[in-house]
Amino acid sequence: MAKQTKSEPDMIPDDIAAMSFEAAMAELESIVQGLEGGQVDLDASIALYSRGALLKRHCETKLNAASERVEKIVTDSAGNAQASEPADIQ
């Protein structure tokens, strides 16, 4: 079983946690296509759906972190970037 990076109920396996947003989205898209194709047996479908849910949560977390970093940019009244706070890159 994969080591978990967070405690219940937010457990994300290390292999997913290490993925970039783009890699996680590509795998999620592949899972959706496989499930929509209907060629996967029930047990495999459940496993794929579960992994897809974890990938979705990981992507949402990445997007939220990126959004927070963007919001740290300080702009003047004309909307020009003046400075930014250091980003916490993970």
N, CA, C and O atoms as a GROMACS GRO file, in nm:
protein
  360
    1MET      N    1   0.084  -0.119   0.000
    1MET     CA    2   0.000   0.000   0.000
    1MET      C    3   0.088   0.124   0.000
    1MET      O    4   0.192   0.126   0.065
    2ALA      N    5   0.046   0.228  -0.072
    2ALA     CA    6   0.125   0.350  -0.084
    2ALA      C    7   0.124   0.428   0.047
    2ALA      O    8   0.024   0.433   0.118
    3LYS      N    9   0.236   0.487   0.076
    3LYS     CA   10   0.246   0.574   0.193
    3LYS      C   11   0.160   0.698   0.170
    3LYS      O   12   0.155   0.750   0.058
    4GLN      N   13   0.095   0.745   0.272
    4GLN     CA   14   0.006   0.859   0.261
    4GLN      C   15   0.077   0.986   0.305
    4GLN      O   16   0.159   0.984   0.397
    5THR      N   17   0.044   1.099   0.238
    5THR     CA   18   0.107   1.226   0.273
    5THR      C   19   0.024   1.308   0.370
    5THR      O   20   0.077   1.400   0.432
    6LYS      N   21  -0.102   1.276   0.385
    6LYS     CA   22  -0.189   1.352   0.475
    6LYS      C   23  -0.275   1.255   0.555
    6LYS      O   24  -0.283   1.136   0.523
    7SER      N   25  -0.338   1.307   0.660
    7SER     CA   26  -0.422   1.223   0.743
    7SER      C   27  -0.564   1.220   0.688
    7SER      O   28  -0.600   1.300   0.602
    8GLU      N   29  -0.646   1.128   0.738
    8GLU     CA   30  -0.786   1.116   0.697
    8GLU      C   31  -0.855   1.250   0.708
    8GLU      O   32  -0.819   1.324   0.800
    9PRO      N   33  -0.950   1.288   0.626
    9PRO     CA   34  -0.990   1.216   0.505
    9PRO      C   35  -0.917   1.265   0.381
    9PRO      O   36  -0.957   1.233   0.270
   10ASP      N   37  -0.810   1.342   0.397
   10ASP     CA   38  -0.741   1.404   0.284
   10ASP      C   39  -0.620   1.324   0.237
   10ASP      O   40  -0.522   1.383   0.192
   11MET      N   41  -0.625   1.193   0.247
   11MET     CA   42  -0.509   1.112   0.210
   11MET      C   43  -0.489   1.111   0.059
   11MET      O   44  -0.579   1.075  -0.016
   12ILE      N   45  -0.371   1.150   0.018
   12ILE     CA   46  -0.332   1.145  -0.122
   12ILE      C   47  -0.207   1.059  -0.129
   12ILE      O   48  -0.109   1.088  -0.061
   13PRO      N   49  -0.209   0.953  -0.209
   13PRO     CA   50  -0.089   0.869  -0.220
   13PRO      C   51   0.030   0.951  -0.270
   13PRO      O   52   0.014   1.047  -0.344
   14ASP      N   53   0.148   0.911  -0.228
   14ASP     CA   54   0.270   0.984  -0.263
   14ASP      C   55   0.289   0.994  -0.414
   14ASP      O   56   0.338   1.096  -0.462
   15ASP      N   57   0.251   0.891  -0.489
   15ASP     CA   58   0.271   0.898  -0.634
   15ASP      C   59   0.186   1.007  -0.697
   15ASP      O   60   0.229   1.070  -0.794
   16ILE      N   61   0.069   1.031  -0.643
   16ILE     CA   62  -0.016   1.139  -0.694
   16ILE      C   63   0.035   1.274  -0.642
   16ILE      O   64   0.041   1.371  -0.717
   17ALA      N   65   0.070   1.280  -0.515
   17ALA     CA   66   0.118   1.406  -0.456
   17ALA      C   67   0.241   1.458  -0.528
   17ALA      O   68   0.263   1.579  -0.531
   18ALA      N   69   0.322   1.370  -0.584
   18ALA     CA   70   0.444   1.412  -0.653
   18ALA      C   71   0.418   1.458  -0.796
   18ALA      O   72   0.508   1.512  -0.861
   19MET      N   73   0.297   1.438  -0.847
   19MET     CA   74   0.265   1.472  -0.985
   19MET      C   75   0.249   1.622  -1.005
   19MET      O   76   0.203   1.694  -0.916
   20SER      N   77   0.287   1.667  -1.124
   20SER     CA   78   0.256   1.804  -1.163
   20SER      C   79   0.107   1.811  -1.194
   20SER      O   80   0.040   1.709  -1.209
   21PHE      N   81   0.056   1.932  -1.202
   21PHE     CA   82  -0.084   1.951  -1.237
   21PHE      C   83  -0.113   1.888  -1.373
   21PHE      O   84  -0.213   1.819  -1.391
   22GLU      N   85  -0.024   1.912  -1.468
   22GLU     CA   86  -0.045   1.864  -1.604
   22GLU      C   87  -0.047   1.710  -1.612
   22GLU      O   88  -0.129   1.652  -1.682
   23ALA      N   89   0.044   1.646  -1.540
   23ALA     CA   90   0.049   1.500  -1.539
   23ALA      C   91  -0.076   1.442  -1.474
   23ALA      O   92  -0.132   1.342  -1.522
   24ALA      N   93  -0.121   1.503  -1.365
   24ALA     CA   94  -0.241   1.456  -1.296
   24ALA      C   95  -0.364   1.473  -1.385
   24ALA      O   96  -0.451   1.386  -1.388
   25MET      N   97  -0.372   1.585  -1.455
   25MET     CA   98  -0.486   1.607  -1.545
   25MET      C   99  -0.486   1.507  -1.660
   25MET      O  100  -0.591   1.458  -1.699
   26ALA      N  101  -0.368   1.477  -1.714
   26ALA     CA  102  -0.359   1.382  -1.824
   26ALA      C  103  -0.406   1.244  -1.780
   26ALA      O  104  -0.479   1.176  -1.852
   27GLU      N  105  -0.364   1.201  -1.661
   27GLU     CA  106  -0.408   1.071  -1.611
   27GLU      C  107  -0.557   1.072  -1.582
   27GLU      O  108  -0.627   0.974  -1.610
   28LEU      N  109  -0.606   1.181  -1.525
   28LEU     CA  110  -0.749   1.193  -1.496
   28LEU      C  111  -0.830   1.185  -1.625
   28LEU      O  112  -0.933   1.117  -1.629
   29GLU      N  113  -0.786   1.252  -1.730
   29GLU     CA  114  -0.855   1.247  -1.858
   29GLU      C  115  -0.856   1.105  -1.914
   29GLU      O  116  -0.956   1.060  -1.970
   30SER      N  117  -0.745   1.034  -1.897
   30SER     CA  118  -0.736   0.896  -1.943
   30SER      C  119  -0.835   0.807  -1.867
   30SER      O  120  -0.899   0.720  -1.926
   31ILE      N  121  -0.845   0.828  -1.738
   31ILE     CA  122  -0.938   0.750  -1.655
   31ILE      C  123  -1.082   0.777  -1.698
   31ILE      O  124  -1.162   0.683  -1.711
   32VAL      N  125  -1.115   0.903  -1.720
   32VAL     CA  126  -1.252   0.938  -1.761
   32VAL      C  127  -1.285   0.871  -1.894
   32VAL      O  128  -1.394   0.816  -1.911
   33GLN      N  129  -1.192   0.876  -1.989
   33GLN     CA  130  -1.215   0.812  -2.118
   33GLN      C  131  -1.237   0.661  -2.102
   33GLN      O  132  -1.325   0.603  -2.166
   34GLY      N  133  -1.156   0.599  -2.017
   34GLY     CA  134  -1.170   0.456  -1.994
   34GLY      C  135  -1.303   0.420  -1.932
   34GLY      O  136  -1.366   0.321  -1.970
   35LEU      N  137  -1.348   0.500  -1.836
   35LEU     CA  138  -1.476   0.473  -1.771
   35LEU      C  139  -1.592   0.500  -1.865
   35LEU      O  140  -1.690   0.425  -1.866
   36GLU      N  141  -1.582   0.605  -1.945
   36GLU     CA  142  -1.689   0.636  -2.039
   36GLU      C  143  -1.699   0.531  -2.149
   36GLU      O  144  -1.807   0.509  -2.204
   37GLY      N  145  -1.588   0.466  -2.181
   37GLY     CA  146  -1.587   0.364  -2.285
   37GLY      C  147  -1.664   0.240  -2.246
   37GLY      O  148  -1.709   0.165  -2.332
   38GLY      N  149  -1.680   0.218  -2.116
   38GLY     CA  150  -1.758   0.105  -2.068
   38GLY      C  151  -1.694  -0.031  -2.089
   38GLY      O  152  -1.761  -0.133  -2.078
   39GLN      N  153  -1.566  -0.034  -2.118
   39GLN     CA  154  -1.497  -0.161  -2.145
   39GLN      C  155  -1.422  -0.213  -2.022
   39GLN      O  156  -1.345  -0.309  -2.033
   40VAL      N  157  -1.443  -0.152  -1.907
   40VAL     CA  158  -1.373  -0.190  -1.785
   40VAL      C  159  -1.470  -0.263  -1.694
   40VAL      O  160  -1.584  -0.220  -1.677
   41ASP      N  161  -1.424  -0.374  -1.633
   41ASP     CA  162  -1.514  -0.448  -1.543
   41ASP      C  163  -1.541  -0.368  -1.417
   41ASP      O  164  -1.476  -0.267  -1.390
   42LEU      N  165  -1.638  -0.413  -1.340
   42LEU     CA  166  -1.687  -0.338  -1.224
   42LEU      C  167  -1.577  -0.308  -1.123
   42LEU      O  168  -1.562  -0.194  -1.080
   43ASP      N  169  -1.500  -0.408  -1.084
   43ASP     CA  170  -1.396  -0.387  -0.982
   43ASP      C  171  -1.291  -0.287  -1.031
   43ASP      O  172  -1.248  -0.199  -0.956
   44ALA      N  173  -1.251  -0.301  -1.156
   44ALA     CA  174  -1.153  -0.206  -1.212
   44ALA      C  175  -1.214  -0.066  -1.222
   44ALA      O  176  -1.144   0.032  -1.200
   45SER      N  177  -1.341  -0.057  -1.255
   45SER     CA  178  -1.408   0.073  -1.264
   45SER      C  179  -1.408   0.144  -1.129
   45SER      O  180  -1.385   0.264  -1.120
   46ILE      N  181  -1.434   0.068  -1.024
   46ILE     CA  182  -1.436   0.126  -0.889
   46ILE      C  183  -1.297   0.176  -0.852
   46ILE      O  184  -1.283   0.286  -0.798
   47ALA      N  185  -1.195   0.097  -0.882
   47ALA     CA  186  -1.057   0.138  -0.853
   47ALA      C  187  -1.019   0.262  -0.934
   47ALA      O  188  -0.956   0.354  -0.881
   48LEU      N  189  -1.057   0.264  -1.062
   48LEU     CA  190  -1.028   0.380  -1.146
   48LEU      C  191  -1.101   0.504  -1.096
   48LEU      O  192  -1.044   0.613  -1.092
   49TYR      N  193  -1.226   0.488  -1.059
   49TYR     CA  194  -1.304   0.601  -1.008
   49TYR      C  195  -1.241   0.658  -0.882
   49TYR      O  196  -1.232   0.780  -0.865
   50SER      N  197  -1.197   0.570  -0.794
   50SER     CA  198  -1.132   0.613  -0.669
   50SER      C  199  -1.004   0.691  -0.698
   50SER      O  200  -0.980   0.796  -0.640
   51ARG      N  201  -0.922   0.638  -0.788
   51ARG     CA  202  -0.799   0.709  -0.825
   51ARG      C  203  -0.831   0.842  -0.891
   51ARG      O  204  -0.764   0.942  -0.866
   52GLY      N  205  -0.933   0.843  -0.975
   52GLY     CA  206  -0.975   0.967  -1.040
   52GLY      C  207  -1.016   1.073  -0.940
   52GLY      O  208  -0.985   1.191  -0.957
   53ALA      N  209  -1.086   1.032  -0.835
   53ALA     CA  210  -1.127   1.127  -0.731
   53ALA      C  211  -1.005   1.186  -0.660
   53ALA      O  212  -1.002   1.304  -0.628
   54LEU      N  213  -0.904   1.102  -0.636
   54LEU     CA  214  -0.780   1.150  -0.573
   54LEU      C  215  -0.706   1.246  -0.666
   54LEU      O  216  -0.653   1.349  -0.621
   55LEU      N  217  -0.702   1.212  -0.794
   55LEU     CA  218  -0.636   1.301  -0.891
   55LEU      C  219  -0.709   1.435  -0.900
   55LEU      O  220  -0.646   1.540  -0.908
   56LYS      N  221  -0.842   1.431  -0.899
   56LYS     CA  222  -0.921   1.554  -0.903
   56LYS      C  223  -0.890   1.642  -0.782
   56LYS      O  224  -0.871   1.762  -0.796
   57ARG      N  225  -0.886   1.581  -0.665
   57ARG     CA  226  -0.855   1.657  -0.543
   57ARG      C  227  -0.716   1.718  -0.551
   57ARG      O  228  -0.696   1.832  -0.511
   58HIS      N  229  -0.620   1.641  -0.602
   58HIS     CA  230  -0.482   1.691  -0.617
   58HIS      C  231  -0.479   1.811  -0.713
   58HIS      O  232  -0.413   1.911  -0.685
   59CYS      N  233  -0.550   1.800  -0.826
   59CYS     CA  234  -0.555   1.910  -0.922
   59CYS      C  235  -0.619   2.035  -0.860
   59CYS      O  236  -0.570   2.146  -0.880
   60GLU      N  237  -0.726   2.016  -0.786
   60GLU     CA  238  -0.791   2.130  -0.720
   60GLU      C  239  -0.697   2.197  -0.621
   60GLU      O  240  -0.692   2.320  -0.611
   61THR      N  241  -0.622   2.117  -0.547
   61THR     CA  242  -0.526   2.171  -0.450
   61THR      C  243  -0.418   2.252  -0.522
   61THR      O  244  -0.383   2.362  -0.477
   62LYS      N  245  -0.367   2.199  -0.633
   62LYS     CA  246  -0.266   2.270  -0.712
   62LYS      C  247  -0.321   2.402  -0.765
   62LYS      O  248  -0.254   2.505  -0.760
   63LEU      N  249  -0.444   2.400  -0.817
   63LEU     CA  250  -0.506   2.522  -0.869
   63LEU      C  251  -0.527   2.625  -0.759
   63LEU      O  252  -0.502   2.744  -0.780
   64ASN      N  253  -0.573   2.581  -0.643
   64ASN     CA  254  -0.594   2.673  -0.531
   64ASN      C  255  -0.462   2.736  -0.487
   64ASN      O  256  -0.458   2.856  -0.457
   65ALA      N  257  -0.355   2.657  -0.483
   65ALA     CA  258  -0.224   2.710  -0.444
   65ALA      C  259  -0.176   2.813  -0.546
   65ALA      O  260  -0.122   2.917  -0.509
   66ALA      N  261  -0.196   2.785  -0.673
   66ALA     CA  262  -0.155   2.880  -0.778
   66ALA      C  263  -0.237   3.008  -0.767
   66ALA      O  264  -0.182   3.117  -0.782
   67SER      N  265  -0.364   2.995  -0.742
   67SER     CA  266  -0.450   3.112  -0.727
   67SER      C  267  -0.406   3.199  -0.610
   67SER      O  268  -0.403   3.321  -0.621
   68GLU      N  269  -0.371   3.136  -0.499
   68GLU     CA  270  -0.324   3.210  -0.382
   68GLU      C  271  -0.195   3.284  -0.412
   68GLU      O  272  -0.177   3.398  -0.368
   69ARG      N  273  -0.105   3.222  -0.488
   69ARG     CA  274   0.021   3.288  -0.524
   69ARG      C  275  -0.006   3.408  -0.614
   69ARG      O  276   0.057   3.513  -0.599
   70VAL      N  277  -0.099   3.393  -0.708
   70VAL     CA  278  -0.133   3.504  -0.797
   70VAL      C  279  -0.193   3.619  -0.718
   70VAL      O  280  -0.164   3.735  -0.745
   71GLU      N  281  -0.276   3.588  -0.621
   71GLU     CA  282  -0.340   3.692  -0.540
   71GLU      C  283  -0.240   3.771  -0.456
   71GLU      O  284  -0.271   3.881  -0.412
   72LYS      N  285  -0.121   3.718  -0.435
   72LYS     CA  286  -0.019   3.788  -0.357
   72LYS      C  287   0.048   3.900  -0.436
   72LYS      O  288   0.119   3.982  -0.379
   73ILE      N  289   0.025   3.904  -0.566
   73ILE     CA  290   0.084   4.009  -0.647
   73ILE      C  291   0.018   4.141  -0.610
   73ILE      O  292  -0.104   4.153  -0.608
   74VAL      N  293   0.101   4.240  -0.582
   74VAL     CA  294   0.052   4.372  -0.542
   74VAL      C  295   0.048   4.459  -0.668
   74VAL      O  296   0.146   4.469  -0.742
   75THR      N  297  -0.067   4.524  -0.691
   75THR     CA  298  -0.081   4.610  -0.808
   75THR      C  299  -0.110   4.753  -0.765
   75THR      O  300  -0.161   4.777  -0.656
   76ASP      N  301  -0.078   4.850  -0.855
   76ASP     CA  302  -0.114   4.988  -0.829
   76ASP      C  303  -0.256   5.015  -0.880
   76ASP      O  304  -0.323   4.922  -0.926
   77SER      N  305  -0.301   5.140  -0.872
   77SER     CA  306  -0.438   5.173  -0.910
   77SER      C  307  -0.465   5.150  -1.059
   77SER      O  308  -0.580   5.132  -1.099
   78ALA      N  309  -0.359   5.151  -1.141
   78ALA     CA  310  -0.375   5.127  -1.285
   78ALA      C  311  -0.372   4.977  -1.318
   78ALA      O  312  -0.388   4.938  -1.434
   79GLY      N  313  -0.350   4.894  -1.216
   79GLY     CA  314  -0.347   4.751  -1.238
   79GLY      C  315  -0.210   4.697  -1.276
   79GLY      O  316  -0.198   4.581  -1.316
   80ASN      N  317  -0.107   4.780  -1.263
   80ASN     CA  318   0.029   4.736  -1.296
   80ASN      C  319   0.094   4.669  -1.175
   80ASN      O  320   0.082   4.718  -1.063
   81ALA      N  321   0.161   4.557  -1.199
   81ALA     CA  322   0.228   4.486  -1.090
   81ALA      C  323   0.341   4.572  -1.036
   81ALA      O  324   0.426   4.618  -1.112
   82GLN      N  325   0.343   4.594  -0.907
   82GLN     CA  326   0.447   4.672  -0.842
   82GLN      C  327   0.547   4.584  -0.769
   82GLN      O  328   0.667   4.609  -0.772
   83ALA      N  329   0.497   4.481  -0.705
   83ALA     CA  330   0.582   4.390  -0.628
   83ALA      C  331   0.500   4.264  -0.602
   83ALA      O  332   0.379   4.260  -0.624
   84SER      N  333   0.567   4.166  -0.556
   84SER     CA  334   0.496   4.045  -0.517
   84SER      C  335   0.563   3.986  -0.395
   84SER      O  336   0.682   4.006  -0.372
   85GLU      N  337   0.484   3.915  -0.319
   85GLU     CA  338   0.540   3.844  -0.206
   85GLU      C  339   0.607   3.719  -0.258
   85GLU      O  340   0.567   3.665  -0.361
   86PRO      N  341   0.710   3.672  -0.189
   86PRO     CA  342   0.775   3.547  -0.234
   86PRO      C  343   0.674   3.434  -0.238
   86PRO      O  344   0.595   3.417  -0.145
   87ALA      N  345   0.676   3.358  -0.345
   87ALA     CA  346   0.585   3.244  -0.358
   87ALA      C  347   0.640   3.126  -0.283
   87ALA      O  348   0.760   3.100  -0.284
   88ASP      N  349   0.552   3.053  -0.216
   88ASP     CA  350   0.589   2.929  -0.151
   88ASP      C  351   0.578   2.819  -0.254
   88ASP      O  352   0.469   2.766  -0.277
   89ILE      N  353   0.688   2.784  -0.316
   89ILE     CA  354   0.687   2.682  -0.420
   89ILE      C  355   0.701   2.545  -0.356
   89ILE      O  356   0.789   2.521  -0.273
   90GLN      N  357   0.611   2.458  -0.396
   90GLN     CA  358   0.610   2.323  -0.339
   90GLN      C  359   0.658   2.224  -0.438
   90GLN      O  360   0.664   2.105  -0.408
   0.00000   0.00000   0.00000
